[in-house]
Amino acid sequence: MIQKEKTQNQKGSVMYQQTYYFNRNSDAEGIFVTADSLYTKEAGYGFVTEKNRDENRDLQIPEINSGFDIWSWYKGRQLSQLTADEYGCRIDSAGKAVPLIFKADVPACGNYRVTLHINGGAEGIHDLTVFTQRRRLTKKEAQIAPGEDFTFSCNVNVTDIIPRGMLERVGCRSVDIAVLADISRLTGLTIEEADVPTIYIAGDSTVTDQTGSYPYNPFHCYSGWGQCFPAYINCKAAVSNHAHSGLTTESFRKEGHYAIVQEALKPGDYYFMQFAHNDQKLAHLTAAGGYRSNLIRYIDEVREKGAVPVIVTPLCRNTWKGSEGAYNDLLAEYAAECRKVGQEYGVPVLDLHKRSMDLITGLGLESAKRYFYPGDYTHTNDYGAWFMARCVAEECAAVQELSAFLSLSAPAWEPEGDVPPIAPPADADPLAGDPGPAVPEEFTHAADPKAPALRADMLNLVMKASGYFPANVYNDRFTDVVGHEWYAGVVECCWSNGIVDPALVDTCFYPGRQVTFEELLSYCVNAYKNRKTLPDAKAGNSVPEDGRLSAWARPYYEAASRIGLTVNGLMPSQELTCGEAQPVLLSLYKALHI
């Protein structure tokens, strides 16, 4: 029987507690959840599948949900097929790696203890993985025998957040659970307030909670170490990860993320901070300059709250000197400054920089790639984040006041073999799920026809027209694009998918540059070719021969004529307004969708 008694906190007030049970034969006190109980705000609980996620915009914000979404080529499909039996609600995930996602509202921000009950059923369950909140990997590789009642408890933190691409905080008042195994099942779930210290984490994309796609493949999910750190923390504390992509010691404060932490920070809490990857791009945030000053300011303010500051040295990149074959440590100065500040101010320093460098240099460039997202030398995948989180936990073990919160029994999880390719299945429609004949207004009308058509804005529309989505992580490719900018995910998506011709960029991307007609045509043609085969050339297609067309743009102009994107009266080198660009974008949308 799944049942919990109500408890009281230190102030003597009754603490929140709610039980959900998923098998009809249970004699538990609580809310009975059926396989067709999809989450709605009115109900306050339920499963999250492709169906209600597509219908509810709030469920599409990864930061206030489970952090999972389907790969873009599955848009419009229902992969989460829930059923129920005497053991609970389930998804048969063998070979499909589809998580069972459950969402339950809670009354307020704070810490909650989550207790999962899962029965092995007739077949048993293999390689159970549990994610909480924003895809935080909390339990790994549990095995449940047939008929066995498996129970697992952990603490989660519910907090407001400023999601990527937004300027204001969004309220979060829910506990999110994702269960992944060959049979992803829930038998029971209890959520109750937990009066425990909170470990707050501040940082950048190497720390943050990253969105993951399913069918799940750990090689192909970005993940920050803060996302896996809860797996190494026992029920004496809770983790609250406020790291975000692109942030510096300065922008974490200026953009409002630190204010959310400050409001909740209380005596006995901890404030972990790991920055540097983006600080080093800005002249005023040198290691011994603005970076150092900002670390010290955080230390002073955290201590004023009665909390404990902790410095984490920056995670290393997998960067090497090609001519010498030696490791190229791009963050040595910042790691050294962390150690120096820690010593001067009596702050614990967790040396992830050294730990991660030992891994990378020990493996070498090629083998170390398995711990990073494919094609990325900065951001870890789930394997890498799991390893780095363990490094941080082991560093905590040497700090007496942190050691009491540790659980180092989590298994090793190492990538095996080569990184498998990820690609749409043969029967996938890359535009599945996109709108039908009803053309979105952003393609039929320019909001400000006279405004200059800027590169970032035009690429955003081309991306949408061709059924792509902003990348979760910006890969630091260009010196003039910082990860926290709204268009960083657009830049990463368009560059990695070959929508932007290399002739248009150098070390900079120029997101604010006004596009020319030939440039816009090149975006549209590349996006079209990613989705469809170019139609045969038609008689009468003309390409300017008087030098007005750049040499690199000639094949694009000819292809654009075949698709029907060219517009009479516009010169190839002409800089466009939004009103002039709108007919081209509309033609692209219709060519792909109608």
Secondary structure by P-SEA (a helix, b strand, c coil): cccccccccccccbbbbbbbbcccccccccccccccccccccccbbbbcaaaaaaccccccccccccccccccccccccccccccccccccccccccccbbbbbbcccbbbbbbbbbbbbccccccbbbbbcccccccccccccccccbbbbbbbbbbbbbbcccccbbbbbcbbbbbbbcccccccbbbbbbbbbbbbbbbbcccccccccccccccccccccccccccccccccbbbbbcccccccccccccccaaaaaaacccccbbbbbbbccccccccccccccaaaaaaaaaaaaaaaacbbbbbbcccccccccccccccccccaaaaaaaaaaaaaaccccccaaaaaaaaaaaaccccccccccccccccccaaaaaaaaaaaaaaacccccccccccccccbbbbcccbbbbbcccccccccccccccccccccccccccccccaaaaaaaaaaaaccccccccccccccccccccaaaaaaaaaaacccccccccccccccccccaaaaaaaaaaaaaaccccccccccccccccccccccaaaaaaaaaaacccccccccccccccccaaaaaaaaaaaccc
